[in-house]
Amino acid sequence: MLLGKVTGTVVASAKDERLKHFKMLVVETLKPNGKPASGYVVAVDAVGAGAGEVVLYVTGSSARQTVLTDKRPTDAAIVAIVDTVEVNDRVTYQK
């Protein structure tokens, strides 16, 4: 799993039928200390995340293993909304 922050949305009126009704979000990759890492990904939202939230997302075949994304053409899926990140006994993010 990877840590990221929701920074935007993607709207696609023409898309694969199996992605119909899915919210797609732009996620900026974060380091565990909360600083931006190296890029962005568009992820299917499987948990109801919103703008500005810190999330956990998965890529590759793991993105197709949620109840909502099973057998759907996705390479990234948001699977959790983060409440707290703690690294070396120090809280680096608190919702």
C-alpha positions as a Python dict, from the first residue, in 0.01 Angstrom:
ca = {
    (1, 'M'): (0, 0, 0),
    (2, 'L'): (103, 354, -69),
    (3, 'L'): (33, 678, 114),
    (4, 'G'): (-118, 969, -77),
    (5, 'K'): (-328, 1285, -60),
    (6, 'V'): (-637, 1346, -272),
    (7, 'T'): (-567, 1660, -475),
    (8, 'G'): (-831, 1653, -746),
    (9, 'T'): (-1087, 1465, -951),
    (10, 'V'): (-1102, 1322, -1301),
    (11, 'V'): (-1426, 1327, -1499),
    (12, 'A'): (-1451, 1103, -1805),
    (13, 'S'): (-1786, 1095, -1979),
    (14, 'A'): (-1666, 826, -2222),
    (15, 'K'): (-1518, 527, -2040),
    (16, 'D'): (-1533, 150, -2014),
    (17, 'E'): (-1882, 41, -1908),
    (18, 'R'): (-1733, -138, -1604),
    (19, 'L'): (-1609, 197, -1468),
    (20, 'K'): (-1947, 366, -1495),
    (21, 'H'): (-2055, 529, -1167),
    (22, 'F'): (-1702, 520, -1020),
    (23, 'K'): (-1543, 832, -874),
    (24, 'M'): (-1187, 880, -999),
    (25, 'L'): (-950, 1092, -791),
    (26, 'V'): (-607, 1243, -845),
    (27, 'V'): (-378, 1127, -564),
    (28, 'E'): (-41, 1285, -489),
    (29, 'T'): (206, 1030, -354),
    (30, 'L'): (334, 1109, -3),
    (31, 'K'): (636, 1001, 198),
    (32, 'P'): (564, 867, 551),
    (33, 'N'): (668, 1206, 692),
    (34, 'G'): (382, 1368, 500),
    (35, 'K'): (597, 1543, 241),
    (36, 'P'): (519, 1498, -131),
    (37, 'A'): (701, 1208, -294),
    (38, 'S'): (744, 1156, -665),
    (39, 'G'): (425, 1201, -855),
    (40, 'Y'): (56, 1151, -897),
    (41, 'V'): (-182, 870, -984),
    (42, 'V'): (-548, 857, -1084),
    (43, 'A'): (-724, 607, -859),
    (44, 'V'): (-1073, 462, -841),
    (45, 'D'): (-1225, 550, -504),
    (46, 'A'): (-1346, 240, -319),
    (47, 'V'): (-1406, 405, 20),
    (48, 'G'): (-1564, 750, -27),
    (49, 'A'): (-1254, 966, 2),
    (50, 'G'): (-1267, 1339, -59),
    (51, 'A'): (-1048, 1633, -152),
    (52, 'G'): (-758, 1695, 86),
    (53, 'E'): (-781, 1360, 262),
    (54, 'V'): (-478, 1142, 323),
    (55, 'V'): (-544, 792, 190),
    (56, 'L'): (-390, 452, 133),
    (57, 'Y'): (-399, 329, -224),
    (58, 'V'): (-289, 17, -403),
    (59, 'T'): (-173, -38, -760),
    (60, 'G'): (-146, -321, -1007),
    (61, 'S'): (-343, -640, -950),
    (62, 'S'): (-415, -538, -589),
    (63, 'A'): (-631, -255, -725),
    (64, 'R'): (-872, -513, -865),
    (65, 'Q'): (-917, -699, -536),
    (66, 'T'): (-1168, -477, -357),
    (67, 'V'): (-1537, -565, -358),
    (68, 'L'): (-1609, -265, -584),
    (69, 'T'): (-1319, -305, -827),
    (70, 'D'): (-1322, -681, -875),
    (71, 'K'): (-1270, -764, -1245),
    (72, 'R'): (-1273, -397, -1345),
    (73, 'P'): (-1003, -228, -1556),
    (74, 'T'): (-823, -28, -1288),
    (75, 'D'): (-458, 2, -1200),
    (76, 'A'): (-499, 210, -881),
    (77, 'A'): (-764, 207, -607),
    (78, 'I'): (-808, 402, -286),
    (79, 'V'): (-868, 144, -12),
    (80, 'A'): (-853, 345, 314),
    (81, 'I'): (-885, 696, 456),
    (82, 'V'): (-600, 760, 700),
    (83, 'D'): (-664, 888, 1054),
    (84, 'T'): (-306, 887, 1188),
    (85, 'V'): (46, 818, 1063),
    (86, 'E'): (315, 749, 1322),
    (87, 'V'): (681, 697, 1230),
    (88, 'N'): (952, 623, 1489),
    (89, 'D'): (717, 707, 1778),
    (90, 'R'): (634, 1046, 1622),
    (91, 'V'): (297, 1137, 1474),
    (92, 'T'): (358, 1274, 1125),
    (93, 'Y'): (-11, 1308, 1033),
    (94, 'Q'): (-329, 1339, 1238),
    (95, 'K'): (-670, 1385, 1076),
}
